[in-house]
Amino acid sequence: MSALLRGLVHWLREPLVHFLAIGALIFLVFHLWGGGGPDSNVIVITPGQVDAIVVRISRTSLRPPTDQELKGLIDDAVRE
């Protein structure tokens, strides 16, 4: 067996090589399957979530939030 072939066999027995190969395969399948499409980065705040924010702030400040405060709270929810 040549030295090159022995070196290749040694690397193919390394668990790190198996780990990297499986990771690359998973990444490839995910990419080909359509993961990470245009809708994957969309954050949706539902009306129910907005209502919950309004109720929470109304309880703590004893008044409903102003439109500007509500926008800021929704922006904070998106950042979270």
Secondary structure as UniProt FT lines:
FT   HELIX           3..12
FT   HELIX           15..33
FT   TURN            34..36
FT   HELIX           38..41
FT   HELIX           47..61
FT   HELIX           67..79
//
